[in-house]
Amino acid sequence: MLTKVLHTLRFRYCFVDGLQAAGFVVHLANTTAIKKYDRLKHSGDETDARYLAHLLRLSILPTGTIRPVKHREERDLARKRMQLVRSRGYVFVPDGEHLVPVAH
């Protein structure tokens, strides 16, 4: 069984979909629920990958949910709505190249 552990989905779901289509079992690590291993002598991507693999082997890797394709659009719309509701109290004015929120 081929397995991949991801710690973020900032890169979009196309990566997850590709791995799953290639036959990988994909786990999304919940990094906020993982206590950093204090006695690690080295840190970096390889060390982190080994640590996540160790947690997965022990079946104690805290994971998040990878939404099915058909539910992602609904979730993305809900997130966008929340973003718009939060920004409702602000007026965005141009400041050079950026729009800056100003309470009104």
C-alpha positions in Angstrom: 0.0 0.0 0.0 1.4 3.4 -1.0 0.8 6.1 1.5 1.5 9.8 1.6 1.1 12.2 4.6 0.5 15.8 3.8 0.7 18.6 6.4 -1.2 21.3 4.5 -3.6 21.7 1.6 -2.6 25.3 0.7 -1.5 24.0 -2.6 -5.0 23.1 -3.8 -6.6 19.7 -4.1 -5.2 18.8 -7.5 -2.2 17.4 -5.8 -4.3 15.2 -3.5 -6.5 14.1 -6.5 -3.4 13.1 -8.5 -1.9 11.1 -5.6 -5.2 9.3 -5.0 -5.6 8.6 -8.8 -2.1 7.1 -8.8 -3.2 4.7 -6.0 -1.8 6.4 -2.9 -3.7 6.5 0.4 -3.4 10.2 1.4 -3.6 11.4 5.0 -3.8 15.1 6.0 -1.9 15.6 9.2 -3.5 18.0 11.7 -0.3 19.9 12.6 -2.0 21.9 15.4 -2.7 18.7 17.2 0.8 17.3 16.9 3.1 18.1 19.8 6.6 18.8 18.4 9.1 16.1 19.4 11.4 18.1 21.7 14.4 15.9 21.5 14.9 16.0 17.8 18.6 16.7 17.1 17.9 17.9 13.6 14.9 19.7 12.1 13.8 20.1 8.5 11.6 18.5 5.9 13.3 15.0 6.1 13.1 14.9 9.9 9.5 16.1 9.9 8.6 13.5 7.2 10.2 10.7 9.3 8.4 11.9 12.4 5.0 12.0 10.6 5.7 8.5 9.2 6.5 7.3 12.7 3.2 8.7 14.1 1.3 7.1 11.2 2.9 3.7 11.8 1.9 3.9 15.4 -1.6 4.8 14.4 -1.5 8.0 16.5 -1.2 10.6 13.7 -3.9 13.2 14.2 -5.5 13.8 10.8 -7.9 16.3 9.2 -10.6 15.5 6.6 -9.9 15.6 2.9 -13.3 16.5 1.5 -14.7 14.5 -1.4 -14.7 16.3 -4.7 -18.5 16.8 -4.7 -18.4 18.6 -1.3 -15.4 20.9 -1.9 -17.4 23.6 -3.9 -19.9 23.9 -1.1 -17.2 24.3 1.5 -15.3 26.8 -0.6 -18.5 28.9 -1.1 -19.2 28.8 2.6 -15.6 30.0 3.3 -16.0 32.8 0.7 -19.3 33.9 2.3 -17.7 34.0 5.8 -14.9 36.1 4.3 -17.4 38.5 2.8 -19.4 38.7 6.0 -16.3 39.5 8.0 -15.3 42.2 5.6 -18.7 43.8 5.5 -17.8 46.3 8.2 -14.9 47.7 6.2 -14.5 49.9 3.2 -11.5 49.1 1.0 -9.6 52.1 -0.3 -6.7 52.0 -2.7 -3.2 52.6 -1.1 -0.7 52.4 -3.8 -0.9 48.9 -5.3 -3.1 47.4 -2.5 -6.6 47.8 -1.1 -6.6 48.7 2.6 -9.6 47.9 4.9 -10.8 51.0 6.7 -13.6 50.8 9.3 -16.5 53.1 8.6 
